[in-house]
Amino acid sequence: MKKFKHYKKQQFAVLGLGRFGMEITKALYNYGYEVLAIDVDEEKINEVSNFCTHSIVADVSEESTLKSIAIDSFDTVIIAIGNNMQASIITALICKEMGVPNIIAKAHNDKHGKVLSKIGVNNVIYPEAAMAVKVATKLINPNIQNHMEIVSGYSIAEINIADKWAEKSLGELALRNQYAVNVLIIIRANDEVITTPSGDTVLNVDDILVIGGSNEDIERLSFAVNAQK
């Protein structure tokens, strides 16, 4: 097996092409990064071949496979193996022993996640749990379009503005003083994006605010928007 040609740009390897692996491969590639995708299923490799830099049909739980592609030369390795927890754990262990600097692994449950953490995986993620939280947040706070927790208790979210906020400036609304959130970006209806908006920036009726703050403060702002609809 030929070694993967590396470039100066940050390198990612995605091991396993279930739904999560497939989507993260496409997302990274669309952001312009070099991505190597590997799976034992040739059909999945064919499906993702146009959305990655290179793709290989191989068993990533085999140490020889990971050595042949110099897995330790990738900046980040994402272990997105499906339901085979044993293969996931073995692959993580091999990557760790080979010195991969940043390992991200999908966990199926708490027990699986604990084992991955003990091995030394840098970031264990639970995609199903994250999606459940996202759906619940949307149900409870319909004004929030997207929500991403950055660290425990603090998030970035997209929120629709209240009708009464239209034609008013951020300075007049004083959202930071009233709700302890920061307006990071404004997205206009015509896809215009205003980065680092000032207090003089006047809102339009269809604007979406990208805000940052504690989960409690974001929720409090969402309820305030709903009350002013």
C-alpha positions in Angstrom: 0.0 0.0 0.0 1.4 3.4 -1.0 1.9 6.0 1.7 -0.4 9.0 1.7 1.3 12.1 0.3 1.3 14.8 2.9 1.1 18.6 2.3 1.8 21.6 4.5 -1.9 22.1 5.2 -3.4 20.5 8.3 -4.1 16.8 7.7 -7.0 14.7 8.9 -7.6 11.0 8.7 -11.2 9.6 9.2 -11.2 6.0 10.1 -14.7 4.4 9.5 -17.4 5.7 7.2 -20.7 5.3 9.0 -23.0 8.3 8.9 -20.9 10.3 11.3 -17.6 9.4 9.6 -19.1 10.2 6.2 -20.5 13.6 7.3 -17.3 14.7 9.0 -15.2 13.7 6.0 -17.4 15.8 3.7 -17.4 18.8 6.1 -13.6 18.9 6.5 -13.1 18.5 2.8 -15.6 21.3 2.1 -13.7 23.5 4.5 -10.6 23.0 2.3 -8.6 20.5 4.4 -6.7 17.4 3.2 -8.7 14.4 4.3 -7.9 10.7 4.0 -10.9 8.4 4.4 -10.6 4.7 5.2 -13.2 1.9 5.6 -13.4 -1.8 4.9 -16.5 -1.3 2.8 -15.6 -0.5 -0.8 -19.1 0.8 -1.4 -18.7 3.5 1.3 -15.3 4.4 -0.1 -16.8 4.8 -3.6 -19.5 7.0 -2.1 -17.1 9.4 -0.4 -14.4 9.4 -3.0 -15.5 12.8 -4.4 -15.6 14.4 -1.0 -12.1 13.6 0.3 -8.5 14.0 -0.9 -7.7 10.3 -0.8 -9.7 7.1 0.1 -8.5 3.6 0.9 -10.3 0.3 1.4 -8.6 -1.2 4.4 -9.1 -2.5 8.0 -7.9 0.2 10.3 -7.8 -2.1 13.3 -4.7 -3.7 11.7 -1.5 -2.2 12.8 0.1 -2.9 9.4 -2.5 -0.7 7.7 -1.9 2.3 10.0 1.8 1.9 9.7 1.7 1.7 5.9 -0.1 5.1 5.7 2.1 6.7 8.4 -0.9 7.5 10.5 1.3 9.2 13.0 2.1 12.0 10.5 -1.5 13.2 10.5 -2.4 16.1 12.7 -5.7 14.7 13.7 -7.1 11.2 13.4 -10.9 10.7 13.8 -12.0 7.2 14.8 -15.5 6.9 13.6 -15.9 3.2 13.5 -19.5 1.9 13.5 -20.8 -0.5 16.1 -17.6 -2.6 16.5 -16.4 -1.2 19.9 -13.5 -3.7 20.0 -12.2 -2.4 16.6 -12.6 1.1 17.8 -10.6 0.5 21.0 -7.9 -1.4 19.2 -7.5 1.3 16.6 -7.3 4.0 19.2 -4.7 2.1 21.1 -2.6 1.6 18.0 -2.9 5.3 17.1 -1.8 6.3 20.6 1.1 3.9 20.6 2.3 5.2 17.2 2.2 8.8 18.6 -0.7 10.4 16.7 -0.8 13.9 18.3 -4.6 14.4 18.3 -7.1 11.5 18.4 -10.8 12.1 18.3 -13.0 9.0 18.8 -16.8 8.4 18.6 -18.2 6.5 21.6 -21.3 4.4 21.6 -21.9 4.6 25.4 -20.3 5.7 28.6 -18.4 2.5 29.1 -16.9 2.7 25.6 -16.1 6.4 26.2 -14.3 5.6 29.5 -12.1 3.0 27.9 -11.2 5.4 25.1 -10.4 8.1 27.6 -8.1 5.8 29.6 -6.3 4.8 26.4 -5.5 8.5 26.0 -7.9 9.7 23.3 -7.8 13.5 23.3 -11.5 14.0 22.7 -14.3 11.4 23.1 -17.6 12.4 21.5 -21.1 11.0 21.6 -22.8 12.0 18.4 -26.2 10.6 19.3 -26.3 12.3 22.6 -25.2 15.6 21.0 -28.0 15.4 18.5 -30.5 14.6 21.2 -29.5 17.7 23.1 -29.7 19.8 19.9 -33.2 18.5 19.2 -34.3 19.1 22.8 -32.9 22.6 22.7 -34.8 23.4 19.5 -38.0 22.1 20.9 -37.7 24.1 24.1 -36.3 27.2 22.5 -37.7 27.5 18.9 -35.9 30.8 18.4 -32.5 29.0 18.5 -31.5 27.8 15.0 -28.2 26.2 15.9 -26.5 25.6 19.2 -23.0 24.4 19.9 -21.5 24.0 23.4 -17.9 25.2 23.4 -17.0 24.2 26.9 -19.2 22.9 29.7 -22.0 25.4 30.3 -21.0 27.9 27.5 -22.2 27.9 23.9 -22.5 29.7 20.6 -26.0 29.8 19.1 -27.9 31.3 16.2 -31.1 33.1 17.3 -33.9 34.9 15.5 -34.4 38.4 16.6 -37.6 39.7 18.2 -39.9 41.6 15.9 -39.6 44.7 18.2 -35.8 44.7 17.8 -36.0 45.6 14.1 -34.8 49.1 13.3 -33.0 49.3 16.6 -29.3 49.4 17.2 -27.4 46.9 19.3 -26.5 49.8 21.6 -30.1 50.5 22.2 -31.0 46.9 22.9 -28.0 46.5 25.3 -28.2 42.7 25.1 -24.9 42.3 26.8 -26.0 44.3 29.8 -29.4 42.8 30.0 -28.7 39.1 29.2 -24.9 38.8 29.5 -24.5 37.5 26.0 -22.2 38.8 23.2 -23.3 39.3 19.7 -20.5 37.9 17.6 -22.0 37.9 14.1 -25.1 39.2 12.3 -26.5 37.2 9.3 -28.7 39.2 7.0 -31.6 37.7 4.9 -29.5 38.3 1.7 -26.7 36.2 3.2 -24.7 39.3 4.1 -22.5 38.6 7.1 -21.5 41.3 9.6 -18.6 40.3 11.7 -17.8 42.0 15.0 -20.9 44.3 14.8 -20.7 47.6 16.7 -23.2 49.2 19.0 -24.3 51.4 16.1 -25.3 48.4 14.0 -29.0 48.6 13.3 -31.0 45.3 13.0 -33.2 44.3 10.2 -36.4 42.3 10.7 -35.1 39.0 9.3 -31.6 39.2 10.9 -30.2 36.2 12.7 -27.7 36.8 15.6 -24.8 34.6 16.4 -24.4 35.0 20.1 -22.0 33.6 22.7 -22.6 33.1 26.4 -23.6 30.7 29.2 -26.3 28.2 28.4 -28.6 29.8 31.0 -28.1 33.3 29.6 -28.8 32.1 26.0 -31.9 30.4 27.1 -33.0 33.5 29.0 -32.6 35.6 25.9 -34.5 33.1 23.8 -37.5 33.2 26.1 -37.3 37.0 26.0 -37.4 37.0 22.2 -40.4 34.7 22.3 -42.2 37.0 24.7 -41.6 39.9 22.3 -42.9 38.2 19.2 
